Amino acid sequence: MALSTWAAQAGLPAPVRVGKDVFQIQSPAGAFQLAAGTRVASWNGIKFHLGFALAVTNGVPFIHSLDADKNLMPLTQVNRPVPRGRGVIVLDPGHGGTDNGTKSVLGNFFEKDYALDWARRLKPLLEARGWRVVLTRDSNRPVELGERVLIAQREQADLFISLHFNSANAGAMGLETFCLTPAGMPSTLLRGPEENNIFHPNNAQDFGNQHLAMRVHRSLLQTTGMADRGVRRARFMAVLKNQQRPAILIEGGYITDRNEAKLIASPEYRQKLALGVARALE
C-alpha cells in the first residue's frame, strides 16, 4: 500500500521526503523514517527491521501491508504503558547447568552466569514497580526450553522476557531485542531455511510483542548508552514462538567483543541493564 494511505488510516500526516528516496512520518509517539531498498527503518532514531524493503514507484513510497500492521502500527502506541493484566512477569535467564551459553573472550566467564545475575538484579526493581516476578531458574540448573514456556503458562504471566548475551565474529557490538516474526514475513535472523507462512501460538501477540520490544529496547539504549542493533525478528527461538503472551528475548551485548565483555563483567553495567528493563515496565 502507499505509505501515505497507511498514514491517513492511522490518522497521521502524509510522509515527507527528507532525502533521496528517504521518507519521514511524524506521529504523536515519534518520527518514523524509512528508506527505499532497505529493511532497516527507525522510530525516533531507534532501529527496527521491516519484513520487506520500502519500494518507491514514480516517486511514491509503498510499504507492505504486513509491515504497516505488524511493525509500524504498534510503534504508534509505544508511549502507552504495557498492559498489566494480572501483573505477572516471567524472567528467563538463558542457559544454565551444563549449558554455559557463550564463553567470554576474557576467559572462564559464561553467559549463563551473567544472565542469572541480570535477572536477580531485575526482580526487585520490577517488584518495587508492582509486578509479581517469577524466574525460570534461580540457580545454575538446566531448564528445558519447553519448560520455560510452561512456567509462563502455569503462572498465567502477562509478559515473558528472556535474558541473554550475544556472540559473533569480530566487529559485532551493541544491544538487540528480538520478538517473533509475524506469519507471512521473512525473519531478520535465520537458523537455516524456514517457512514464512507458519502461524505460531505467539503470533496472536504480534502487536504486543513489537510494542514491548521497542519500549524495552528504547529504555535499555537510554540507560546503557550502548550501540543500537535494533528490534529484530526471528522464528527459531522456541521460548518465544510457543508463548501465549507478549514475549521478547534481549541480547545485552557481545561477550565475544573485548570492550563489551569488560562492560558485561561489571556489576555496574548489569545493574544498568536491569534498570533499563524495569523503567520500560513502569
NUGU-668915 format. One record per residue (C-alpha): residue in three letters; residue number from 1; x, y negated, z negated. Coordinates in steps of 0.25 Angstrom, whole numbers, plus 5000, padded with zeros to 4 digits. Layout:
<pts>
+--------+-----+------+------+------+
: residu : num :   xx :   yy :   zz :
+--------+-----+------+------+------+
:    ALA : NUM :    X :    Y :    Z :
...
+--------+-----+------+------+------+
</pts>
This chain:
<pts>
+--------+-----+------+------+------+
: residu : num :   xx :   yy :   zz :
+--------+-----+------+------+------+
:    MET :   1 : 5000 : 5000 : 5000 :
:    ALA :   2 : 5004 : 4986 : 5002 :
:    LEU :   3 : 5011 : 4981 : 4989 :
:    SER :   4 : 5002 : 4968 : 4990 :
:    THR :   5 : 4990 : 4977 : 4989 :
:    TRP :   6 : 4995 : 4984 : 4977 :
:    ALA :   7 : 4998 : 4971 : 4971 :
:    ALA :   8 : 4984 : 4966 : 4974 :
:    GLN :   9 : 4978 : 4978 : 4968 :
:    ALA :  10 : 4986 : 4977 : 4955 :
:    GLY :  11 : 4982 : 4962 : 4954 :
:    LEU :  12 : 4996 : 4957 : 4957 :
:    PRO :  13 : 5001 : 4946 : 4966 :
:    ALA :  14 : 5006 : 4950 : 4980 :
:    PRO :  15 : 5020 : 4955 : 4982 :
:    VAL :  16 : 5031 : 4945 : 4985 :
:    ARG :  17 : 5043 : 4947 : 4993 :
:    VAL :  18 : 5055 : 4944 : 4985 :
:    GLY :  19 : 5066 : 4950 : 4995 :
:    LYS :  20 : 5067 : 4958 : 5007 :
:    ASP :  21 : 5056 : 4968 : 5006 :
:    VAL :  22 : 5056 : 4966 : 4991 :
:    PHE :  23 : 5043 : 4962 : 4984 :
:    GLN :  24 : 5038 : 4958 : 4971 :
:    ILE :  25 : 5025 : 4958 : 4964 :
:    GLN :  26 : 5022 : 4951 : 4951 :
:    SER :  27 : 5013 : 4957 : 4940 :
:    PRO :  28 : 5010 : 4953 : 4926 :
:    ALA :  29 : 5019 : 4964 : 4921 :
:    GLY :  30 : 5031 : 4960 : 4930 :
:    ALA :  31 : 5036 : 4960 : 4944 :
:    PHE :  32 : 5037 : 4972 : 4954 :
:    GLN :  33 : 5048 : 4971 : 4964 :
:    LEU :  34 : 5048 : 4981 : 4976 :
:    ALA :  35 : 5057 : 4982 : 4988 :
:    ALA :  36 : 5055 : 4990 : 5001 :
:    GLY :  37 : 5063 : 5002 : 5003 :
:    THR :  38 : 5066 : 5006 : 4989 :
:    ARG :  39 : 5059 : 5013 : 4978 :
:    VAL :  40 : 5065 : 5005 : 4967 :
:    ALA :  41 : 5056 : 4994 : 4962 :
:    SER :  42 : 5056 : 4985 : 4950 :
:    TRP :  43 : 5046 : 4979 : 4940 :
:    ASN :  44 : 5051 : 4967 : 4932 :
:    GLY :  45 : 5065 : 4971 : 4937 :
:    ILE :  46 : 5064 : 4985 : 4932 :
:    LYS :  47 : 5066 : 4996 : 4942 :
:    PHE :  48 : 5055 : 5007 : 4945 :
:    HIS :  49 : 5055 : 5017 : 4956 :
:    LEU :  50 : 5044 : 5017 : 4967 :
:    GLY :  51 : 5040 : 5030 : 4973 :
:    PHE :  52 : 5040 : 5024 : 4987 :
:    ALA :  53 : 5048 : 5012 : 4992 :
:    LEU :  54 : 5041 : 5000 : 4995 :
:    ALA :  55 : 5038 : 4998 : 5010 :
:    VAL :  56 : 5037 : 4985 : 5018 :
:    THR :  57 : 5030 : 4984 : 5031 :
:    ASN :  58 : 5029 : 4971 : 5039 :
:    GLY :  59 : 5034 : 4964 : 5026 :
:    VAL :  60 : 5023 : 4970 : 5018 :
:    PRO :  61 : 5027 : 4979 : 5006 :
:    PHE :  62 : 5020 : 4992 : 5003 :
:    ILE :  63 : 5020 : 5001 : 4991 :
:    HIS :  64 : 5016 : 5016 : 4990 :
:    SER :  65 : 5003 : 5017 : 4982 :
:    LEU :  66 : 5009 : 5027 : 4972 :
:    ASP :  67 : 5019 : 5016 : 4969 :
:    ALA :  68 : 5009 : 5006 : 4967 :
:    ASP :  69 : 5000 : 5015 : 4958 :
:    LYS :  70 : 5011 : 5022 : 4950 :
:    ASN :  71 : 5023 : 5012 : 4950 :
:    LEU :  72 : 5018 : 4998 : 4951 :
:    MET :  73 : 5005 : 4998 : 4944 :
:    PRO :  74 : 5010 : 5004 : 4931 :
:    LEU :  75 : 5020 : 4993 : 4930 :
:    THR :  76 : 5010 : 4982 : 4931 :
:    GLN :  77 : 5006 : 4987 : 4917 :
:    VAL :  78 : 5020 : 4989 : 4911 :
:    ASN :  79 : 5018 : 4977 : 4901 :
:    ARG :  80 : 5006 : 4985 : 4895 :
:    PRO :  81 : 5010 : 4994 : 4883 :
:    VAL :  82 : 5010 : 5009 : 4885 :
:    PRO :  83 : 4996 : 5015 : 4881 :
:    ARG :  84 : 4998 : 5021 : 4867 :
:    GLY :  85 : 4986 : 5031 : 4866 :
:    ARG :  86 : 4990 : 5040 : 4854 :
:    GLY :  87 : 5003 : 5032 : 4852 :
:    VAL :  88 : 5012 : 5045 : 4854 :
:    ILE :  89 : 5025 : 5045 : 4862 :
:    VAL :  90 : 5033 : 5057 : 4864 :
:    LEU :  91 : 5048 : 5054 : 4866 :
:    ASP :  92 : 5056 : 5065 : 4873 :
:    PRO :  93 : 5071 : 5065 : 4870 :
:    GLY :  94 : 5077 : 5072 : 4882 :
:    HIS :  95 : 5084 : 5085 : 4882 :
:    GLY :  96 : 5088 : 5092 : 4868 :
:    GLY :  97 : 5094 : 5105 : 4863 :
:    THR :  98 : 5104 : 5111 : 4873 :
:    ASP :  99 : 5099 : 5101 : 4884 :
:    ASN : 100 : 5108 : 5090 : 4882 :
:    GLY : 101 : 5104 : 5081 : 4893 :
:    THR : 102 : 5115 : 5073 : 4899 :
:    LYS : 103 : 5128 : 5072 : 4893 :
:    SER : 104 : 5134 : 5058 : 4890 :
:    VAL : 105 : 5146 : 5054 : 4899 :
:    LEU : 106 : 5152 : 5050 : 4885 :
:    GLY : 107 : 5153 : 5064 : 4880 :
:    ASN : 108 : 5145 : 5074 : 4872 :
:    PHE : 109 : 5133 : 5066 : 4871 :
:    PHE : 110 : 5120 : 5070 : 4876 :
:    GLU : 111 : 5107 : 5065 : 4882 :
:    LYS : 112 : 5098 : 5073 : 4872 :
:    ASP : 113 : 5104 : 5067 : 4860 :
:    TYR : 114 : 5103 : 5052 : 4865 :
:    ALA : 115 : 5089 : 5055 : 4870 :
:    LEU : 116 : 5085 : 5060 : 4856 :
:    ASP : 117 : 5091 : 5048 : 4849 :
:    TRP : 118 : 5083 : 5039 : 4858 :
:    ALA : 119 : 5070 : 5046 : 4855 :
:    ARG : 120 : 5073 : 5045 : 4840 :
:    ARG : 121 : 5076 : 5031 : 4841 :
:    LEU : 122 : 5064 : 5028 : 4849 :
:    LYS : 123 : 5054 : 5036 : 4840 :
:    PRO : 124 : 5054 : 5026 : 4828 :
:    LEU : 125 : 5053 : 5014 : 4838 :
:    LEU : 126 : 5040 : 5019 : 4844 :
:    GLU : 127 : 5035 : 5023 : 4831 :
:    ALA : 128 : 5036 : 5009 : 4826 :
:    ARG : 129 : 5028 : 5005 : 4838 :
:    GLY : 130 : 5017 : 5014 : 4834 :
:    TRP : 131 : 5020 : 5027 : 4842 :
:    ARG : 132 : 5020 : 5041 : 4837 :
:    VAL : 133 : 5033 : 5047 : 4843 :
:    VAL : 134 : 5035 : 5062 : 4846 :
:    LEU : 135 : 5049 : 5067 : 4851 :
:    THR : 136 : 5050 : 5079 : 4859 :
:    ARG : 137 : 5063 : 5082 : 4851 :
:    ASP : 138 : 5069 : 5076 : 4839 :
:    SER : 139 : 5081 : 5085 : 4839 :
:    ASN : 140 : 5091 : 5091 : 4848 :
:    ARG : 141 : 5082 : 5102 : 4853 :
:    PRO : 142 : 5077 : 5107 : 4866 :
:    VAL : 143 : 5063 : 5103 : 4871 :
:    GLU : 144 : 5058 : 5109 : 4884 :
:    LEU : 145 : 5053 : 5099 : 4894 :
:    GLY : 146 : 5039 : 5105 : 4893 :
:    GLU : 147 : 5039 : 5104 : 4878 :
:    ARG : 148 : 5042 : 5089 : 4879 :
:    VAL : 149 : 5029 : 5087 : 4887 :
:    LEU : 150 : 5021 : 5096 : 4878 :
:    ILE : 151 : 5025 : 5088 : 4866 :
:    ALA : 152 : 5020 : 5075 : 4872 :
:    GLN : 153 : 5007 : 5083 : 4875 :
:    ARG : 154 : 5006 : 5088 : 4861 :
:    GLU : 155 : 5008 : 5075 : 4855 :
:    GLN : 156 : 4998 : 5068 : 4865 :
:    ALA : 157 : 5008 : 5058 : 4868 :
:    ASP : 158 : 5005 : 5045 : 4875 :
:    LEU : 159 : 5019 : 5044 : 4880 :
:    PHE : 160 : 5031 : 5053 : 4883 :
:    ILE : 161 : 5045 : 5047 : 4884 :
:    SER : 162 : 5057 : 5056 : 4887 :
:    LEU : 163 : 5071 : 5050 : 4884 :
:    HIS : 164 : 5084 : 5053 : 4892 :
:    PHE : 165 : 5097 : 5048 : 4896 :
:    ASN : 166 : 5102 : 5049 : 4911 :
:    SER : 167 : 5113 : 5055 : 4919 :
:    ALA : 168 : 5118 : 5053 : 4933 :
:    ASN : 169 : 5131 : 5052 : 4941 :
:    ALA : 170 : 5140 : 5039 : 4938 :
:    GLY : 171 : 5133 : 5026 : 4940 :
:    ALA : 172 : 5119 : 5029 : 4935 :
:    MET : 173 : 5115 : 5019 : 4924 :
:    GLY : 174 : 5102 : 5014 : 4917 :
:    LEU : 175 : 5089 : 5017 : 4912 :
:    GLU : 176 : 5078 : 5024 : 4919 :
:    THR : 177 : 5064 : 5029 : 4915 :
:    PHE : 178 : 5056 : 5040 : 4922 :
:    CYS : 179 : 5042 : 5043 : 4924 :
:    LEU : 180 : 5035 : 5054 : 4932 :
:    THR : 181 : 5033 : 5052 : 4947 :
:    PRO : 182 : 5019 : 5050 : 4952 :
:    ALA : 183 : 5013 : 5060 : 4961 :
:    GLY : 184 : 5016 : 5057 : 4976 :
:    MET : 185 : 5028 : 5048 : 4973 :
:    PRO : 186 : 5043 : 5052 : 4974 :
:    SER : 187 : 5051 : 5052 : 4962 :
:    THR : 188 : 5063 : 5043 : 4959 :
:    LEU : 189 : 5071 : 5054 : 4953 :
:    LEU : 190 : 5071 : 5069 : 4958 :
:    ARG : 191 : 5076 : 5082 : 4953 :
:    GLY : 192 : 5075 : 5089 : 4967 :
:    PRO : 193 : 5063 : 5090 : 4976 :
:    GLU : 194 : 5049 : 5086 : 4971 :
:    GLU : 195 : 5035 : 5086 : 4975 :
:    ASN : 196 : 5030 : 5071 : 4975 :
:    ASN : 197 : 5015 : 5075 : 4975 :
:    ILE : 198 : 5014 : 5083 : 4962 :
:    PHE : 199 : 5006 : 5077 : 4951 :
:    HIS : 200 : 5012 : 5080 : 4937 :
:    PRO : 201 : 5004 : 5078 : 4924 :
:    ASN : 202 : 5011 : 5065 : 4920 :
:    ASN : 203 : 5007 : 5059 : 4934 :
:    ALA : 204 : 4994 : 5056 : 4927 :
:    GLN : 205 : 5002 : 5046 : 4919 :
:    ASP : 206 : 5009 : 5039 : 4931 :
:    PHE : 207 : 5004 : 5025 : 4927 :
:    GLY : 208 : 5008 : 5027 : 4912 :
:    ASN : 209 : 5022 : 5033 : 4916 :
:    GLN : 210 : 5026 : 5021 : 4924 :
:    HIS : 211 : 5021 : 5011 : 4914 :
:    LEU : 212 : 5028 : 5018 : 4903 :
:    ALA : 213 : 5041 : 5020 : 4911 :
:    MET : 214 : 5042 : 5005 : 4914 :
:    ARG : 215 : 5039 : 5000 : 4901 :
:    VAL : 216 : 5049 : 5009 : 4894 :
:    HIS : 217 : 5060 : 5007 : 4905 :
:    ARG : 218 : 5058 : 4991 : 4905 :
:    SER : 219 : 5060 : 4991 : 4890 :
:    LEU : 220 : 5072 : 5000 : 4890 :
:    LEU : 221 : 5079 : 4991 : 4900 :
:    GLN : 222 : 5075 : 4979 : 4892 :
:    THR : 223 : 5080 : 4985 : 4879 :
:    THR : 224 : 5093 : 4992 : 4884 :
:    GLY : 225 : 5098 : 4983 : 4896 :
:    MET : 226 : 5101 : 4996 : 4904 :
:    ALA : 227 : 5101 : 4997 : 4919 :
:    ASP : 228 : 5087 : 4999 : 4925 :
:    ARG : 229 : 5086 : 5012 : 4933 :
:    GLY : 230 : 5071 : 5011 : 4934 :
:    VAL : 231 : 5058 : 5018 : 4931 :
:    ARG : 232 : 5059 : 5031 : 4939 :
:    ARG : 233 : 5050 : 5043 : 4943 :
:    ALA : 234 : 5053 : 5058 : 4942 :
:    ARG : 235 : 5045 : 5071 : 4943 :
:    PHE : 236 : 5055 : 5081 : 4937 :
:    MET : 237 : 5054 : 5077 : 4923 :
:    ALA : 238 : 5046 : 5087 : 4916 :
:    VAL : 239 : 5044 : 5079 : 4903 :
:    LEU : 240 : 5037 : 5068 : 4912 :
:    LYS : 241 : 5029 : 5075 : 4922 :
:    ASN : 242 : 5020 : 5084 : 4913 :
:    GLN : 243 : 5017 : 5073 : 4903 :
:    GLN : 244 : 5003 : 5068 : 4901 :
:    ARG : 245 : 5007 : 5054 : 4896 :
:    PRO : 246 : 5016 : 5043 : 4901 :
:    ALA : 247 : 5030 : 5049 : 4901 :
:    ILE : 248 : 5043 : 5043 : 4905 :
:    LEU : 249 : 5058 : 5048 : 4904 :
:    ILE : 250 : 5068 : 5038 : 4901 :
:    GLU : 251 : 5083 : 5039 : 4904 :
:    GLY : 252 : 5090 : 5030 : 4895 :
:    GLY : 253 : 5103 : 5028 : 4902 :
:    TYR : 254 : 5114 : 5037 : 4908 :
:    ILE : 255 : 5123 : 5045 : 4899 :
:    THR : 256 : 5132 : 5048 : 4911 :
:    ASP : 257 : 5135 : 5034 : 4913 :
:    ARG : 258 : 5147 : 5030 : 4903 :
:    ASN : 259 : 5141 : 5016 : 4900 :
:    GLU : 260 : 5127 : 5021 : 4897 :
:    ALA : 261 : 5132 : 5033 : 4890 :
:    LYS : 262 : 5138 : 5024 : 4880 :
:    LEU : 263 : 5125 : 5016 : 4878 :
:    ILE : 264 : 5117 : 5029 : 4876 :
:    ALA : 265 : 5127 : 5034 : 4866 :
:    SER : 266 : 5124 : 5021 : 4858 :
:    PRO : 267 : 5113 : 5022 : 4847 :
:    GLU : 268 : 5110 : 5007 : 4850 :
:    TYR : 269 : 5107 : 5010 : 4865 :
:    ARG : 270 : 5098 : 5022 : 4861 :
:    GLN : 271 : 5090 : 5013 : 4852 :
:    LYS : 272 : 5088 : 5003 : 4863 :
:    LEU : 273 : 5083 : 5014 : 4871 :
:    ALA : 274 : 5073 : 5017 : 4860 :
:    LEU : 275 : 5069 : 5003 : 4858 :
:    GLY : 276 : 5067 : 5001 : 4873 :
:    VAL : 277 : 5057 : 5012 : 4874 :
:    ALA : 278 : 5050 : 5008 : 4861 :
:    ARG : 279 : 5048 : 4994 : 4866 :
:    ALA : 280 : 5041 : 4999 : 4878 :
:    LEU : 281 : 5031 : 5006 : 4870 :
:    GLU : 282 : 5027 : 4995 : 4861 :
+--------+-----+------+------+------+
</pts>
